[in-house]
Amino acid sequence: MLIKNDFQKLIFCIKISALGAAVGFSFMVWYYLSIVPDHLQSAFLRSQFVPSRLEGLSALFIYGSTTISGFLIAYIFIRWLYEKPQGSGISKSTWILASLGYAIANAFIGGGIFMPLADQILQSINASASLGTVVLVIADHMFRIPLTMWLYGTQALYSSLISGFLFLIGGYLIYRFHEAECTNGLRINYSTVVTLIFSGVVILLSLVLPVTILRYLG
């Protein structure tokens, strides 16, 4: 059962949002590793291509794009769930639907809006463009949002759906511990511990697992 306390509500939302950010980061790592350059035309060359993780400013912008969107989307979804009049708590089916909604939303918002915008800004920075040019690039991107959502969002949907499964598991675990803390008054904040461990493991695995494995998640 969710306690309608503003402070508890805020803390719970932040925990789920932190998980959403971690999952959003990992989703973009997987997706980018699955991209094969267009100049590799033959099936043999494409099969021999070994991707690598982004580094430096590119990693900050590209991975950061869906980290931010994942945080925001998770926060919106969990606030909505918290406001629902559910005296017996949030059901498993509701969590499944919320996680599916998170995955689809992050594919089209994070992968279809935030990530292409980050890519455009990176190109402007690499070209040593002026601030005015960067502003024009951002404005141009805003007018092309429906197109980029379709072109990039659909390509990122597979990776995002897999990340939604991780969000489902982690979010439900956090919720169950949060529920126990609210009703039983547990002295140890287990939900915070679960948030840190689960989010940390998701990020760590995306950083240390071989790219030959992670590319199949994209």
C-alpha positions as CSV (number, residue, x, y, z in Angstrom):
1,M,0.0,0.0,0.0
2,L,1.4,3.4,-0.9
3,I,1.3,6.0,1.8
4,K,0.0,9.4,0.7
5,N,2.8,11.3,2.4
6,D,4.5,14.1,0.3
7,F,8.0,13.3,1.6
8,Q,7.7,9.6,1.1
9,K,6.2,10.1,-2.3
10,L,9.1,12.3,-3.4
11,I,11.7,9.9,-2.1
12,F,10.0,6.9,-3.7
13,C,9.7,8.8,-7.0
14,I,13.4,9.7,-6.9
15,K,14.4,6.1,-6.4
16,I,12.4,4.8,-9.3
17,S,13.6,7.7,-11.4
18,A,17.2,6.9,-10.6
19,L,16.5,3.3,-11.8
20,G,15.0,4.8,-14.9
21,A,18.1,6.8,-15.6
22,A,20.4,3.8,-15.1
23,V,18.3,1.7,-17.4
24,G,18.1,4.6,-20.0
25,F,21.9,4.8,-20.0
26,S,22.3,1.1,-20.6
27,F,19.7,1.0,-23.3
28,M,21.6,3.6,-25.4
29,V,24.9,1.7,-24.8
30,W,23.3,-1.5,-26.2
31,Y,21.7,0.4,-29.1
32,Y,24.8,2.2,-30.2
33,L,26.8,-1.1,-30.2
34,S,24.3,-2.6,-32.6
35,I,24.8,0.1,-35.2
36,V,26.8,-1.0,-38.3
37,P,28.3,1.7,-40.6
38,D,26.5,2.1,-43.9
39,H,29.7,1.7,-45.9
40,L,29.9,-2.0,-45.0
41,Q,27.6,-3.2,-47.8
42,S,28.3,-7.0,-47.9
43,A,27.0,-9.4,-45.4
44,F,30.6,-10.7,-44.8
45,L,31.9,-7.2,-43.9
46,R,29.0,-6.5,-41.7
47,S,29.5,-9.7,-39.8
48,Q,33.2,-8.9,-39.3
49,F,32.5,-5.5,-37.9
50,V,33.3,-5.2,-34.1
51,P,31.7,-2.1,-32.5
52,S,33.2,-0.1,-29.6
53,R,31.7,1.9,-26.8
54,L,31.6,5.7,-27.2
55,E,34.1,7.7,-25.2
56,G,34.6,11.3,-23.9
57,L,32.2,14.0,-25.0
58,S,30.4,11.6,-27.4
59,A,29.6,9.3,-24.6
60,L,28.5,12.2,-22.3
61,F,26.1,13.5,-24.9
62,I,24.7,10.3,-26.5
63,Y,24.5,8.1,-23.4
64,G,23.4,11.1,-21.3
65,S,20.5,11.8,-23.6
66,T,18.6,8.7,-22.7
67,T,19.8,8.8,-19.1
68,I,18.0,12.1,-18.7
69,S,14.9,11.0,-20.6
70,G,14.8,7.8,-18.7
71,F,14.9,9.7,-15.4
72,L,12.1,12.1,-16.5
73,I,9.9,9.4,-18.0
74,A,10.2,7.2,-14.9
75,Y,9.4,10.1,-12.7
76,I,6.2,11.0,-14.6
77,F,5.1,7.3,-14.7
78,I,5.6,6.8,-11.0
79,R,4.0,10.0,-10.0
80,W,1.0,8.9,-12.0
81,L,0.9,5.5,-10.3
82,Y,1.3,7.1,-6.9
83,E,-1.8,9.3,-7.5
84,K,-4.0,6.3,-8.5
85,P,-6.6,5.4,-5.8
86,Q,-5.3,1.9,-5.1
87,G,-5.9,1.0,-1.5
88,S,-4.3,-2.4,-1.9
89,G,-1.1,-1.0,-3.6
90,I,0.1,-1.3,-7.2
91,S,-0.7,-4.7,-8.8
92,K,1.9,-6.7,-10.8
93,S,-0.1,-6.1,-14.0
94,T,0.0,-2.3,-13.5
95,W,3.7,-2.5,-13.0
96,I,4.0,-4.5,-16.3
97,L,2.0,-1.9,-18.2
98,A,3.9,0.9,-16.6
99,S,7.3,-0.7,-17.5
100,L,6.1,-1.3,-21.1
101,G,5.0,2.4,-21.3
102,Y,8.4,3.4,-20.0
103,A,10.2,1.4,-22.6
104,I,8.1,2.6,-25.5
105,A,8.3,6.2,-24.3
106,N,12.1,6.2,-23.9
107,A,12.5,4.7,-27.3
108,F,10.6,7.5,-29.0
109,I,11.4,10.4,-26.7
110,G,15.0,9.4,-25.6
111,G,16.0,7.6,-28.7
112,G,13.9,9.6,-31.1
113,I,14.2,13.2,-29.7
114,F,17.0,13.5,-27.1
115,M,19.6,11.3,-28.8
116,P,19.4,12.9,-32.3
117,L,19.5,16.3,-30.8
118,A,22.6,15.3,-28.8
119,D,24.2,14.0,-32.0
120,Q,23.4,17.3,-33.9
121,I,25.0,19.3,-31.0
122,L,28.1,17.1,-31.1
123,Q,28.5,17.6,-34.8
124,S,28.3,21.4,-34.3
125,I,30.9,21.3,-31.5
126,N,33.2,19.2,-33.6
127,A,32.8,21.7,-36.4
128,S,33.7,24.5,-34.0
129,A,30.3,26.2,-34.8
130,S,29.4,29.4,-33.1
131,L,26.7,29.6,-30.4
132,G,24.3,31.1,-32.8
133,T,24.7,28.2,-35.2
134,V,24.2,25.7,-32.3
135,V,20.9,27.5,-31.4
136,L,19.8,27.3,-35.1
137,V,20.6,23.5,-35.1
138,I,18.5,23.0,-32.0
139,A,15.6,25.0,-33.4
140,D,15.8,23.1,-36.7
141,H,15.7,19.8,-34.7
142,M,12.6,20.9,-32.9
143,F,10.7,21.3,-36.2
144,R,11.8,17.8,-37.3
145,I,10.8,16.0,-34.1
146,P,8.0,13.9,-35.7
147,L,10.4,12.7,-38.3
148,T,13.3,11.9,-35.9
149,M,10.9,10.1,-33.5
150,W,9.8,7.8,-36.3
151,L,13.3,7.3,-37.9
152,Y,15.3,6.8,-34.7
153,G,12.6,5.8,-32.2
154,T,11.6,2.7,-34.2
155,Q,15.2,1.6,-34.6
156,A,15.8,1.9,-30.8
157,L,12.6,0.2,-29.8
158,Y,14.0,-3.3,-29.5
159,S,16.8,-2.2,-27.1
160,S,14.3,-0.1,-25.1
161,L,11.9,-3.0,-24.7
162,I,14.6,-5.1,-23.3
163,S,15.6,-2.3,-20.9
164,G,11.9,-2.1,-19.9
165,F,12.2,-5.7,-18.6
166,L,15.0,-4.6,-16.3
167,F,13.0,-1.6,-15.2
168,L,10.1,-3.9,-14.4
169,I,12.2,-6.1,-12.1
170,G,14.1,-3.3,-10.4
171,G,11.1,-1.1,-10.0
172,Y,8.9,-3.8,-8.5
173,L,11.7,-4.8,-6.0
174,I,12.1,-1.2,-4.9
175,Y,8.3,-0.8,-4.6
176,R,8.0,-3.9,-2.4
177,F,10.7,-2.8,0.0
178,H,9.3,0.7,0.0
179,E,5.9,-0.7,0.8
180,A,7.3,-2.7,3.7
181,E,9.1,0.3,5.1
182,C,5.9,2.4,5.0
183,T,3.7,-0.2,6.7
184,N,6.1,-2.0,9.0
185,G,8.5,0.8,9.9
186,L,11.7,-1.0,9.0
187,R,14.7,0.7,10.5
188,I,17.0,-0.1,7.5
189,N,16.1,1.7,4.3
190,Y,16.2,-1.4,2.1
191,S,14.6,0.3,-0.9
192,T,17.5,2.7,-1.2
193,V,20.0,-0.2,-1.0
194,V,18.1,-2.1,-3.7
195,T,18.0,1.1,-5.9
196,L,21.7,1.6,-5.6
197,I,22.7,-2.0,-6.1
198,F,20.3,-2.8,-9.0
199,S,21.1,0.5,-10.8
200,G,24.8,0.1,-10.2
201,V,24.8,-3.5,-11.5
202,V,22.8,-2.5,-14.7
203,I,25.3,0.3,-15.5
204,L,28.4,-1.8,-14.6
205,L,27.3,-4.7,-16.8
206,S,26.8,-2.3,-19.7
207,L,30.4,-1.0,-19.2
208,V,32.3,-4.3,-18.6
209,L,30.5,-7.0,-20.6
210,P,32.0,-7.7,-24.0
211,V,30.6,-5.7,-26.8
212,T,30.1,-8.9,-28.8
213,I,27.4,-9.8,-26.3
214,L,25.9,-6.4,-25.7
215,R,25.4,-5.7,-29.4
216,Y,22.8,-8.4,-29.6
217,L,20.7,-6.4,-27.1
218,G,20.5,-3.6,-29.7
